[in-house]
Amino acid sequence: MADQENPDAANDASAKTILASAMAQVSDSIDAHFDAVLTVPDDARARLVEAMRHAAIGGGKRLRPLLVVASCDLFHVDRQSALRIGTAIEAIHVYSLVHDDLPCMDDDDMRRGKPTVHKAFDEATAVLAGDALHALAFEILADERTHHDPFVRCELVAELARASGQSGMAGGQMMDLAAESASFDLATVTRLQQMKTGALIAFCVEAGAIMGKLSPEGRAPLRGYARDIGLAFQIADDILDVEGDEARAGKALHKDAAAGKETFVSVMGLARAREQAHALVDQAIGHLAGFGREADLLRAIARFVIERDR
Amino acid sequence: MADQENPDAANDASAKTILASAMAQVSDSIDAHFDAVLTVPDDARARLVEAMRHAAIGGGKRLRPLLVVASCDLFHVDRQSALRIGTAIEAIHVYSLVHDDLPCMDDDDMRRGKPTVHKAFDEATAVLAGDALHALAFEILADERTHHDPFVRCELVAELARASGQSGMAGGQMMDLAAESASFDLATVTRLQQMKTGALIAFCVEAGAIMGKLSPEGRAPLRGYARDIGLAFQIADDILDVEGDEARAGKALHKDAAAGKETFVSVMGLARAREQAHALVDQAIGHLAGFGREADLLRAIARFVIERDR
């Protein structure tokens, strides 16, 4: 009732409904896709596939597949194809978490509320499960069910490889390791995060444009949106690391400060970081001004990125 | 002079010349390709790219790229494209060695006569360098310089992903880890090796057929050749592990017996293993009967596979 008298609140409630419903659908579909491609074989490889399932199925916000679905919606890409790309990107994201959690990297025991793969299995299995999920991502993208045009599939493969390799995610993780022993300024922390998490998020948003065969110039607003929510996401992550609840997050928090790692919060302070995250979300939504209701899900995701508690 | 009176010896000498010259050319080109794509950046990622260079440049037999070049020669594929595919496959091979050498896997200190990546750098850098080489392989394959037809590039990506993932190399490595605590029969050891090393070798040989757009039926002889030399290669590796010279091999040997791991030698005995390797090479060459001189390099590689000392 109150919502009818307050259009902002009504919009807000409707955005939350759109988001909650899309999130639930995407989460279920991603689990189903992983379940279908990760059949446990009846031989000594069983342990490998079980470890891949442990890492990939159940849990996680599925933010990346959700972004893929939202950007594909803009260009009327069919949902099944969008979910295949979402599964491929999630496979890359999950492999990076499995390797990142290893004792020689961040040494984490819990992830998404479950023991990490090397805890539930062992380190060697975790290395291999990550590697096999990495290969799986490209196998999914190159399959003709992802898009009938092989040119589009090749572009997806090339962009995902770039976003996850030495100039993208892996490069950012390397800088992140160096951050423990170096003192980075705001520009360097920003560049690090644009590689570590931003590149993959940008690919999620760009996936719709690639599938819709949008011209490179037409992609500019989506690029702007992706850059802004990528940074906002990471600032929110840094804030959560300071303020969050471990049980809700399903993983250990307060690790950055303990490791002496520079983050947006350590460089800008909590208040300015929060302000900056909000400004980035407004700016991200501004990039979508040329779109109508079909971009409502992208707008709702932008707000969610800084409102989430895990 | 003696060679003119003995055509077999002359053929043998000529095969060795063909092989030596191709090997030298391929090794130089693969190093040059890696050098070109692995430019060390002027920031905290430098360590990552240096680790990738340490692993990828210099050393190794480059058997896989050599097979790609030899199979591409059959179908008049241009050399630069063949070498791009060779570089991509070598990137996958090298990433698997880097991860395989980690303390939680085989725990090796030396590889190709140099300290392993985690020894020369550290474990976290080794994990990330392997991951970044993995992504690099797909980035190279999806690039239009590899083949003008995106359909061909997609097929290469899909086949490489399959050959290196859970049903190929990674699956075989998992079985290999299990081999330390299980007692495998010959059939299981064979299946393990067909996945662990055979799948990637098969892809090398098939690459020429994919690039030459050969029909699936036309590929049967190459598949047979690949299967046979893949097994012969692994038997030769197991023999080398027992009999080889560590300085020549550039890595630690005699590890299988120490780990209580079943190998072709432990299951068949040294004499029968040697016999079997020779029979497989003869059979591999038999598959090439339909080809003329253009398959001489493939024939020479088949013989080399069991005559090498590293």
Interface residues (C-beta under 8 A of the other chain):
Chain A: L38 P41 D43 A44 R45 R47 L48 V49 M52 Y95 S96 H99 L102 C104 M105 D122 E123 A124 T125 V127 L128 G130 D131 A132 H134 A135 L136 F138 E139 L141 A142 D143 E144 D149 P150 F151 R153 C154 E155 V157 A158 L160 A161 R162 S164 G165 Q166 S167 G168 A170 G171 Q173 M174 M175 L177 A178 A179 A182 T188 R191 L192
Chain B: L38 P41 D43 A44 R45 R47 L48 V49 M52 Y95 S96 H99 L102 C104 M105 D122 E123 A124 T125 V127 L128 G130 D131 A132 H134 A135 L136 F138 E139 L141 A142 D143 E144 D149 P150 F151 R153 C154 E155 V157 A158 L160 A161 R162 S164 G165 Q166 S167 G168 A170 G171 Q173 M174 M175 L177 A178 A179 A182 T188 R191 L192
